[in-house]
Amino acid sequence: MARREAALLLRQHGQWQGALLGAPSRPGVTRSGTVFAQALRVYAPDRGEALPLRRLTLMLKEPTRDGDTVLHLLTNVPAQEARARHLVGVYGKRWTIETAFLE
């Protein structure tokens, strides 16, 4: 997606490892929990290219149905274009829609 200059917002899972850069900032609080943002550099496994991202961390007030208390989201959307709290909210809406389809 990044090679095609597409914006991305996805949940960080095990295959998305990288190097955290600098200290996390605390952009705010949502209804779901506290949001933190931190720069992250991920390397493409096939080409070794470095991909600069932001890792948004949501410390949940209530655990998910799977028991998760922390969610890590990755995005390439610059902070000046979309604040961390807004992106976490967008992801939450997507998650609600996906859950509705599963039921």
Secondary structure by P-SEA (a helix, b strand, c coil): ccccbbbbbbbbcccbbbbbccccccccccccbbbbbbbbbbbcccccbbbbbbbbbbbccccccccccbbbbbbccccccccaaaaaaaaaaaaaaaaaaac
